[in-house]
Amino acid sequence: MLKSEEIKALFALFGSASAKIEGLECWSARELQKLLGYMPIFCRQLI
């Protein structure tokens, strides 16, 4: 289970990755990939 401090830190990271466009909160897929720990396909092929 996540600790309260960890939840607050993750919430802040996701909040900082968002942008408001015409009043809508949006996220870039590239920014979300970084936050979620995804590696590009070419990196996975090298492992």
GIRA-V936670 format. One record per residue. NEAR is the number of other ideal C-beta (glycine too) atoms within 8 Angstrom. Layout:
NEAR ; NEAR
//
This chain:
2 ; 6 ; 6 ; 6 ; 6 ; 8 ; 9 ; 8 ; 8 ; 9 ; 8 ; 8 ; 9 ; 10 ; 7 ; 6 ; 11 ; 9 ; 7 ; 8 ; 6 ; 4 ; 4 ; 6 ; 6 ; 8 ; 10 ; 8 ; 6 ; 6 ; 9 ; 10 ; 8 ; 9 ; 9 ; 6 ; 5 ; 6 ; 6 ; 6 ; 6 ; 6 ; 8 ; 8 ; 6 ; 5 ; 4
//
